[in-house]
Amino acid sequence: MAIALDNLRVGRVYSFSNMGEKRKLEILARLSGDNFKVKDMDTTEVYTIEELLRWGKGKDYELDEWMEE
């Protein structure tokens, strides 16, 4: 079950999948409401959660705290 956006914590890492894309994101800052500045841990690109969800949530939407295996 996906974590609600208001439960994200700055400094933590989360696994994110939506519309066939899978990413590992570090939360850098809370910008406003449910929008966060995030860093993609694979590409080191910085963007916002709002940009990731701009086109909606797909059937595969999942957001969970990342646990190292």
GILIN-V644218 format. One record per pair of residues at least 12 apart in sequence whose C-alpha atoms are under 10 Angstrom apart, sorted by sequence separation. I is the first residue (numbers start at 0). J is the second residue. D is the distance in whole Angstrom. If there is no record, write none. Layout:
i=I j=J d=D
i=I j=J d=D
//
This chain:
i=12 j=24 d=5
i=13 j=25 d=6
i=24 j=36 d=10
i=25 j=37 d=6
i=26 j=38 d=7
i=35 j=47 d=5
i=36 j=48 d=7
i=1 j=14 d=10
i=11 j=24 d=8
i=12 j=25 d=4
i=13 j=26 d=8
i=24 j=37 d=6
i=25 j=38 d=5
i=26 j=39 d=9
i=34 j=47 d=7
i=35 j=48 d=5
i=36 j=49 d=9
i=1 j=15 d=9
i=10 j=24 d=10
i=11 j=25 d=6
i=12 j=26 d=6
i=23 j=37 d=10
i=24 j=38 d=6
i=25 j=39 d=7
i=34 j=48 d=6
i=35 j=49 d=7
i=36 j=50 d=10
i=37 j=51 d=10
i=1 j=16 d=10
i=10 j=25 d=6
i=11 j=26 d=6
i=12 j=27 d=10
i=23 j=38 d=8
i=24 j=39 d=5
i=25 j=40 d=7
i=33 j=48 d=8
i=34 j=49 d=6
i=35 j=50 d=10
i=9 j=25 d=8
i=10 j=26 d=5
i=11 j=27 d=8
i=22 j=38 d=10
i=23 j=39 d=6
i=24 j=40 d=6
i=33 j=49 d=8
i=34 j=50 d=9
i=8 j=25 d=9
i=9 j=26 d=5
i=10 j=27 d=6
i=22 j=39 d=7
i=23 j=40 d=6
i=24 j=41 d=9
i=30 j=47 d=9
i=7 j=25 d=10
i=8 j=26 d=7
i=9 j=27 d=6
i=10 j=28 d=8
i=22 j=40 d=8
i=23 j=41 d=7
i=25 j=43 d=10
i=27 j=45 d=9
i=29 j=47 d=9
i=30 j=48 d=10
i=7 j=26 d=8
i=8 j=27 d=9
i=9 j=28 d=6
i=22 j=41 d=8
i=23 j=42 d=10
i=24 j=43 d=9
i=26 j=45 d=10
i=27 j=46 d=10
i=28 j=47 d=9
i=29 j=48 d=10
i=8 j=28 d=9
i=9 j=29 d=7
i=22 j=42 d=9
i=24 j=44 d=10
i=25 j=45 d=9
i=27 j=47 d=10
i=8 j=29 d=8
i=24 j=45 d=9
i=26 j=47 d=9
i=7 j=29 d=9
i=26 j=48 d=9
i=5 j=29 d=10
i=13 j=37 d=10
i=24 j=48 d=10
i=12 j=37 d=9
i=14 j=39 d=10
i=7 j=33 d=9
i=9 j=35 d=9
i=12 j=38 d=9
i=13 j=39 d=10
i=14 j=40 d=10
i=5 j=32 d=8
i=6 j=33 d=9
i=8 j=35 d=10
i=9 j=36 d=9
i=10 j=37 d=10
i=12 j=39 d=10
i=13 j=40 d=10
i=4 j=32 d=9
i=5 j=33 d=6
i=7 j=35 d=9
i=9 j=37 d=9
i=12 j=40 d=9
i=4 j=33 d=6
i=5 j=34 d=9
i=3 j=33 d=9
i=4 j=34 d=8
i=5 j=35 d=10
i=4 j=35 d=9
i=20 j=51 d=10
i=18 j=51 d=10
i=17 j=51 d=8
i=18 j=52 d=10
i=16 j=51 d=10
i=17 j=52 d=8
i=15 j=51 d=10
i=18 j=54 d=9
i=17 j=54 d=10
i=18 j=55 d=9
i=17 j=55 d=9
i=18 j=56 d=7
i=19 j=57 d=8
i=21 j=59 d=10
i=24 j=62 d=10
i=17 j=56 d=6
i=18 j=57 d=5
i=19 j=58 d=9
i=20 j=59 d=9
i=21 j=60 d=10
i=23 j=62 d=10
i=25 j=64 d=10
i=16 j=56 d=9
i=17 j=57 d=6
i=18 j=58 d=7
i=19 j=59 d=7
i=20 j=60 d=9
i=21 j=61 d=9
i=22 j=62 d=10
i=23 j=63 d=10
i=24 j=64 d=9
i=25 j=65 d=9
i=16 j=57 d=9
i=17 j=58 d=8
i=18 j=59 d=6
i=19 j=60 d=9
i=21 j=62 d=10
i=23 j=64 d=9
i=24 j=65 d=9
i=16 j=58 d=10
i=17 j=59 d=6
i=18 j=60 d=7
i=23 j=65 d=7
i=16 j=59 d=7
i=17 j=60 d=4
i=18 j=61 d=10
i=4 j=48 d=9
i=15 j=59 d=10
i=16 j=60 d=5
i=17 j=61 d=7
i=15 j=60 d=8
i=16 j=61 d=5
i=17 j=62 d=9
i=15 j=61 d=6
i=16 j=62 d=7
i=14 j=61 d=8
i=15 j=62 d=5
i=16 j=63 d=9
i=13 j=61 d=10
i=14 j=62 d=6
i=15 j=63 d=7
i=13 j=62 d=7
i=14 j=63 d=5
i=15 j=64 d=9
i=13 j=63 d=5
i=14 j=64 d=6
i=15 j=65 d=9
i=12 j=63 d=9
i=13 j=64 d=4
i=14 j=65 d=5
i=12 j=64 d=6
i=13 j=65 d=5
i=14 j=66 d=9
i=11 j=64 d=8
i=12 j=65 d=6
i=13 j=66 d=8
i=11 j=65 d=8
i=12 j=66 d=8
i=7 j=62 d=10
i=7 j=63 d=9
i=8 j=64 d=10
i=7 j=64 d=9
i=3 j=61 d=10
i=4 j=62 d=9
i=1 j=60 d=8
i=2 j=61 d=8
i=3 j=62 d=8
i=0 j=60 d=9
i=1 j=61 d=5
i=2 j=62 d=6
i=3 j=63 d=9
i=0 j=61 d=7
i=1 j=62 d=5
i=2 j=63 d=6
i=0 j=62 d=8
i=1 j=63 d=6
i=2 j=64 d=8
i=0 j=63 d=8
i=1 j=64 d=9
//
